[in-house]
Amino acid sequence: MKIIFAGTPEFAAVALEALYAAGHDITLVLTQPDRPAGRGMQLQASPVKQCAQKHGTPVAQPVSLRLNGKYPEVAQEAHALLQATPHDVMVVAAYGLILPRSVLDIPRHGCINIHGSLLPRWRGAAPIHRAIEAGDAETGITIMQMEEGLDTGPMLLIESLPILENDTTGSLHDKLAALGGKMIVDALAKLERGELPATPQPEEGANYAAKIAKEEAALDFTQSAEQLARRIRAFNPFPGATGRFGETVVKLWQAHPVTVAQRGEPGQVLSADAQAGIVVACGEGALLLTELQKPGGKRLPATEFLKGFPLEGGRFA
């Protein structure tokens, strides 16, 4: 099957690699423009662009696809390219640009999206983060037919997997990316056989996974230990949960709730030693911090962190 692929991050690159491995003819790849990254802030190609270039596939990086938007000439050029490129379907995964109706109508089989949640739950930009933060027991991948609404299109395939108690956004992302790659290959095989029925999404249970803002990283220790542990896992690896200790902002990478006899004000460090670990009082319960990072330093186990940054008797704001 001839495919135009649209995607940008690693989640999408895994799916693109799966399509190559399955023998599909990827005739064009759309991805976001190169962005500055790293300490030197050098322009860096997206994981999807790097994958496409490895396979010798043409790449386009329009800043917009909206004919009536801010860059109409760019959008017109992109539309002309899509119309001139042989393809049967467009596969989309975490592309980062809204596809207007004028684009959705170009492929013979429309545009098929790989979404990292069990729709209609967690429509939107950050479904993996929000599922962990909310304490969901499971998540999954939905392969859906795209329409103009935000992740509202009919479902073509759906498969779930459990969210483990130690899953972070990083670990869950990798599992979902692999599942998405497998499922899009299965979906296209069914499409070629005419065996891919569409099921409308129910409105019941629909909610929105808002994009993660860096401001959300700062933890509020008046929340329960359970809530804070979920947020730490949800914000690992981005943006990284933080607690302010004096004038220092400390990143908190791993933690779990614990039961302790001692009580304290929210944020108070109840213990900070190699034996008891770093235990912090919360609005409800206490949190055992097991991996931390000070500014300019490395991520360290709590015992190593304490050698250069004593916390005993202090308090996280």
C-alpha positions as CSV (number, residue, x, y, z in Angstrom):
1,M,0.0,0.0,0.0
2,K,1.3,3.5,-0.8
3,I,1.3,5.7,2.3
4,I,2.0,9.3,3.1
5,F,3.2,9.4,6.8
6,A,2.8,12.5,9.0
7,G,4.5,12.5,12.4
8,T,7.3,14.1,14.5
9,P,8.6,12.5,17.7
10,E,9.9,9.1,18.6
11,F,6.4,7.7,19.2
12,A,5.7,8.3,15.5
13,A,9.1,7.1,14.3
14,V,8.5,3.7,15.9
15,A,5.3,3.4,13.8
16,L,7.0,4.6,10.7
17,E,9.8,2.0,11.1
18,A,7.1,-0.7,11.5
19,L,5.5,0.4,8.2
20,Y,8.8,0.1,6.4
21,A,9.4,-3.3,8.0
22,A,6.0,-4.5,6.8
23,G,6.9,-3.6,3.2
24,H,4.7,-0.6,2.7
25,D,5.7,2.0,0.1
26,I,6.1,5.3,2.0
27,T,5.9,7.8,-0.8
28,L,6.3,11.0,1.4
29,V,6.9,11.9,5.0
30,L,5.6,15.1,6.6
31,T,7.2,16.3,9.9
32,Q,7.7,19.4,11.9
33,P,10.5,21.8,10.9
34,D,13.9,21.2,12.5
35,R,14.1,22.7,16.0
36,P,17.0,23.9,18.2
37,A,18.0,21.3,20.7
38,G,20.8,20.4,23.1
39,R,23.2,22.6,25.0
40,G,24.4,24.2,21.7
41,M,20.8,24.7,20.5
42,Q,21.7,23.5,17.1
43,L,18.9,22.7,14.7
44,Q,18.0,19.0,15.0
45,A,15.9,16.9,12.7
46,S,12.9,15.1,14.3
47,P,13.1,11.4,14.9
48,V,10.6,10.9,12.0
49,K,12.7,12.9,9.6
50,Q,15.8,10.9,10.6
51,C,13.9,7.7,10.0
52,A,12.7,8.8,6.6
53,Q,16.1,10.0,5.5
54,K,17.6,6.6,6.5
55,H,15.2,4.9,4.2
56,G,15.6,7.5,1.4
57,T,12.0,8.8,1.6
58,P,11.2,12.4,0.5
59,V,10.5,14.7,3.5
60,A,8.4,17.9,3.6
61,Q,8.3,20.2,6.6
62,P,5.6,22.8,6.1
63,V,4.9,25.2,9.0
64,S,1.1,25.1,8.2
65,L,-1.4,23.2,6.2
66,R,-4.3,25.7,6.6
67,L,-5.1,27.5,3.3
68,N,-6.8,30.3,5.2
69,G,-4.1,30.5,7.9
70,K,-1.1,32.6,8.6
71,Y,1.0,31.0,5.8
72,P,-1.4,30.4,2.9
73,E,1.4,30.1,0.3
74,V,3.2,27.4,2.3
75,A,-0.1,25.6,2.7
76,Q,-0.9,25.8,-1.0
77,E,2.5,24.3,-1.8
78,A,2.0,21.5,0.7
79,H,-1.5,20.7,-0.7
80,A,-0.1,20.6,-4.2
81,L,2.6,18.2,-3.1
82,L,0.1,15.9,-1.3
83,Q,-2.1,15.8,-4.4
84,A,0.8,15.1,-6.7
85,T,2.2,12.3,-4.5
86,P,0.8,8.8,-5.2
87,H,-0.8,7.3,-2.1
88,D,-3.8,5.4,-0.9
89,V,-3.9,6.6,2.7
90,M,-2.2,9.0,5.1
91,V,-1.1,7.7,8.5
92,V,-0.7,10.3,11.2
93,A,1.0,9.9,14.6
94,A,1.8,12.8,16.9
95,Y,2.4,15.1,13.9
96,G,1.8,18.4,15.7
97,L,-0.1,20.2,13.0
98,I,-3.9,20.3,12.6
99,L,-5.1,18.7,9.4
100,P,-7.8,20.8,7.9
101,R,-10.7,19.2,5.9
102,S,-8.9,20.1,2.7
103,V,-6.1,17.7,3.7
104,L,-8.3,15.0,5.2
105,D,-10.2,14.7,1.9
106,I,-7.1,14.1,-0.3
107,P,-6.2,10.4,0.4
108,R,-8.5,7.8,-1.2
109,H,-8.9,6.1,2.2
110,G,-8.6,9.3,4.2
111,C,-6.3,9.9,7.2
112,I,-5.8,7.3,9.9
113,N,-4.4,8.3,13.3
114,I,-2.5,6.4,16.0
115,H,-3.6,7.8,19.3
116,G,-2.1,6.8,22.7
117,S,-5.2,6.3,24.7
118,L,-8.4,4.3,24.9
119,L,-10.7,6.8,23.2
120,P,-12.8,8.7,24.0
121,R,-10.8,9.0,27.2
122,W,-7.9,11.4,27.0
123,R,-8.4,13.1,23.6
124,G,-5.7,15.7,23.0
125,A,-2.0,16.3,23.3
126,A,-0.8,14.5,26.4
127,P,-2.8,11.3,26.9
128,I,0.1,9.3,28.4
129,H,1.0,11.9,31.0
130,R,-2.7,12.4,32.0
131,A,-3.5,8.8,32.3
132,I,-0.7,8.2,34.8
133,E,-1.5,11.5,36.7
134,A,-5.2,10.5,37.0
135,G,-4.3,7.0,38.4
136,D,-5.9,5.1,35.5
137,A,-5.5,1.3,35.7
138,E,-5.1,0.9,32.0
139,T,-4.5,2.7,28.7
140,G,-3.8,1.6,25.2
141,I,-3.8,2.6,21.5
142,T,-6.8,3.6,19.4
143,I,-6.4,3.5,15.6
144,M,-9.0,6.0,14.4
145,Q,-10.3,7.6,11.2
146,M,-9.5,11.3,11.4
147,E,-12.1,14.0,11.1
148,E,-12.1,17.7,11.9
149,G,-12.8,17.3,15.6
150,L,-10.0,16.8,18.1
151,D,-9.6,13.0,18.2
152,T,-13.3,12.5,17.7
153,G,-13.2,10.3,14.6
154,P,-14.6,6.7,14.4
155,M,-12.5,4.0,16.0
156,L,-11.0,1.3,13.7
157,L,-9.0,-0.7,16.2
158,I,-8.5,-0.5,19.9
159,E,-6.2,-2.4,22.2
160,S,-5.5,-1.9,25.9
161,L,-2.6,-2.5,28.3
162,P,-2.2,-2.1,32.0
163,I,-0.5,0.8,33.7
164,L,1.9,-0.7,36.2
165,E,2.5,1.0,39.6
166,N,6.1,1.8,38.6
167,D,5.3,3.0,35.0
168,T,6.5,6.5,34.1
169,T,5.5,8.4,31.1
170,G,8.8,7.3,29.6
171,S,8.3,3.6,30.1
172,L,4.6,3.7,29.1
173,H,5.5,5.7,26.0
174,D,7.8,3.0,24.8
175,K,5.3,0.3,25.3
176,L,2.5,2.2,23.6
177,A,4.8,3.2,20.7
178,A,5.6,-0.4,20.0
179,L,1.9,-1.3,20.3
180,G,0.9,1.5,18.0
181,G,3.4,0.3,15.4
182,K,2.0,-3.3,15.5
183,M,-1.6,-2.1,15.4
184,I,-1.2,0.3,12.4
185,V,0.4,-2.6,10.4
186,D,-2.6,-4.8,11.4
187,A,-5.1,-2.0,10.5
188,L,-3.7,-1.4,7.0
189,A,-3.7,-5.2,6.3
190,K,-7.4,-5.2,7.3
191,L,-8.0,-2.1,5.2
192,E,-6.5,-3.7,2.1
193,R,-8.9,-6.7,2.7
194,G,-11.9,-4.5,3.2
195,E,-12.2,-5.7,6.8
196,L,-11.7,-2.5,8.8
197,P,-15.1,-1.4,10.1
198,A,-15.5,2.0,11.8
199,T,-17.2,2.4,15.2
200,P,-18.3,5.9,16.3
201,Q,-16.9,7.0,19.6
202,P,-19.3,7.2,22.5
203,E,-19.6,10.6,24.1
204,E,-19.8,9.1,27.6
205,G,-16.4,9.1,29.2
206,A,-14.8,11.6,26.9
207,N,-12.3,14.0,28.4
208,Y,-9.3,16.1,27.3
209,A,-5.6,15.6,27.9
210,A,-4.2,19.1,28.0
211,K,-0.7,19.7,26.9
212,I,1.8,19.6,29.7
213,A,3.0,23.0,30.8
214,K,6.4,23.4,32.5
215,E,4.7,25.3,35.3
216,E,2.9,22.1,36.3
217,A,6.3,20.6,37.4
218,A,6.2,22.3,40.8
219,L,4.7,20.0,43.4
220,D,2.2,21.1,46.0
221,F,2.9,19.0,49.1
222,T,-0.5,19.8,50.6
223,Q,-1.7,17.1,48.1
224,S,-1.8,13.5,49.1
225,A,1.3,11.3,48.8
226,E,-0.5,9.1,46.3
227,Q,-1.3,12.1,44.1
228,L,2.2,13.4,44.3
229,A,3.7,10.0,43.4
230,R,1.5,9.8,40.3
231,R,2.5,13.3,39.3
232,I,6.2,12.4,39.6
233,R,5.8,9.4,37.4
234,A,3.7,11.3,35.0
235,F,6.3,14.1,34.6
236,N,9.2,11.7,34.1
237,P,11.0,12.4,31.8
238,F,9.3,15.7,30.9
239,P,9.1,18.2,32.4
240,G,10.4,16.6,35.6
241,A,8.6,17.2,38.9
242,T,10.2,19.7,41.2
243,G,10.3,20.7,44.8
244,R,11.8,24.0,46.2
245,F,14.1,23.4,49.1
246,G,15.2,26.8,50.4
247,E,16.4,28.6,47.3
248,T,17.2,25.4,45.4
249,V,14.8,23.8,42.9
250,V,15.3,20.0,43.2
251,K,14.0,17.6,40.5
252,L,12.2,14.6,41.9
253,W,12.4,11.6,39.6
254,Q,11.2,8.7,41.6
255,A,9.1,8.3,44.7
256,H,6.4,6.2,46.3
257,P,3.9,6.7,49.2
258,V,4.9,5.2,52.6
259,T,3.2,4.8,56.0
260,V,5.1,6.5,58.9
261,A,4.2,7.1,62.5
262,Q,5.7,10.5,62.5
263,R,3.6,13.4,61.3
264,G,4.6,16.8,60.0
265,E,3.6,19.8,58.1
266,P,3.2,19.3,54.3
267,G,6.7,19.5,52.7
268,Q,8.6,18.8,56.0
269,V,11.5,16.4,55.6
270,L,10.7,13.7,58.3
271,S,13.9,11.8,57.7
272,A,16.9,12.1,55.4
273,D,19.5,9.4,55.9
274,A,20.9,6.3,54.3
275,Q,18.8,4.0,56.5
276,A,15.3,5.6,56.5
277,G,15.7,7.4,53.1
278,I,14.2,10.8,52.3
279,V,10.7,10.9,53.7
280,V,8.6,14.0,53.2
281,A,5.3,14.8,54.9
282,C,2.3,15.4,52.6
283,G,-1.2,16.7,53.0
284,E,-2.1,13.0,53.4
285,G,0.5,10.4,54.1
286,A,4.2,10.7,53.3
287,L,6.4,10.3,50.3
288,L,9.7,8.4,50.1
289,L,11.9,10.1,47.5
290,T,14.3,7.6,45.9
291,E,15.8,9.6,43.0
292,L,16.6,13.3,42.9
293,Q,18.7,15.8,41.0
294,K,20.0,19.2,41.9
295,P,20.6,22.0,39.4
296,G,23.5,21.2,37.1
297,G,23.9,17.7,38.6
298,K,23.0,14.2,37.6
299,R,20.0,12.1,38.6
300,L,21.1,10.3,41.7
301,P,19.7,7.6,44.1
302,A,18.7,9.3,47.4
303,T,21.7,7.9,49.3
304,E,24.1,9.4,46.8
305,F,22.2,12.7,46.6
306,L,22.3,13.2,50.3
307,K,26.1,13.1,50.3
308,G,26.3,16.4,48.6
309,F,22.9,17.9,49.5
310,P,21.7,17.4,53.1
311,L,18.0,17.7,53.6
312,E,17.5,16.7,57.2
313,G,15.4,19.2,59.2
314,G,14.4,21.1,56.2
315,R,11.2,21.6,54.2
316,F,10.1,21.5,50.6
317,A,7.9,24.5,49.7
